Amino acid sequence: MWDKYIETIEAAWEDRSLLQKEDTQNCIREVIEMLDKGKVRVAEKNGDEWVVNQWVKKAVILYFPIQGMETIEVGSLEFHDKIATKKNYKELGVRVVPHAVARYGSFLSKGAILMPSYVNIGAWVGENTMVDTWATVGSCAQIGSNVHLSGGVGIGGVLEPVGATPVIIEDNCFVGSRCIVVEGVRVEEGAVLGANVVLTKSTKIYDVTGEEEVEYKGYIPANSVVIPGTRMKKFPAGEYGVPCALIIGKRKPSTDLKTSLNDALREYGVSV
C-alpha cells in the first residue's frame, strides 16, 4: 500500500539531489498530509511492541528542506516559519483554546482538548486527551486516548536517528504537573506520574513496593503510580543524591478510570 511512497522517500534519503524533483516533493508532501489526517503514524503498536515507521520519520525530515519560509498571520499575531499551523478544528471535533498551537503534520483525534499548549509535527494525540496549559508534545511523540498531560508537562520530540523510538504515552495515563518525559521513554497504559517526575533513557526507575527493589530503564510498567526520588551516587568530590523515579504502587482495576485515578492519587499521596 505504501510501496511507492517508501521507494521514493528512501531514494531521496540516500540522494538529496532528488529533492529538486517535483515528483519527489509531491510524494513527501502527500505523506505529511497523511500524517496530518491520521492516515499514517510515525510509530504503531504491534502486539506488545511499538514499531517505528522509519520512512515516515524520513519524510518529516525531508519536508523541511523542500519548504520555503512563509509569513503566517493570525489576527494581530505574526509567525515566520516553514510549516503551517493546523486548521479545521471544528470539523475534527477538537477543542483548541487560545493560544494553543498545533503544527501541520500532527494529528489530533476527536475529543482532544488543547489548552494553551504546543503540538509539533509528526505527533499523534488520541481521543479525549487533554494537553493542559503550557504542556508541549514534541515531534513524533505518540500520546494515547484518555490521557491527561498536566500543566507544564514536557514530552520530548525525536527526529534523528530515524530508528529511534519516540516518546510514547499509552492510553489512560495521567502525567502530573511539570513532568518531563524524553528520549523515547514509554509509559505504559494506565500509569500515573506524580508532579515533577523526570524520565530519560538513563533514568533509574525502581519499583519499591516489594521487599526488594526491581529496576526498570526506559519504560514505566502499566498502571504504575510513580513519584520522583533520589539515589546516592559516589563522585570524585563525594557522595550526592541523583534523580530517579520510584514506583510506589499500582492503580486498582476499575471500570471508571477517573475513579481509579483519584483513588490512586489519594491512596499514595501523589502530588499532581
Secondary structure, DSSP 8 states (H G I E B T S, - for coil): --HHHHHHHHHHHH-GGGGGSHHHHHHHHHHHHHHHHTSS-SEEEETTEEEE-HHHHHHHHHHHHH---EEEEETTEEEEESS-B---HHHHT-EE-TT-EEBTT-EE-TT-EE-S-EE-TT-EE-TT-EE-TT-EE-TT-EE-TT-EE-TT-EE----SSTTS---EE-TT-EE-TT-EE-TT-EE-TT-EE-TT-EE-TT--EEE-SSSS-EEE-SEE-TTEEEEEEEEEEEETTEEEEEEEEEEEEE----SSHHHHHHHHHHHHT---
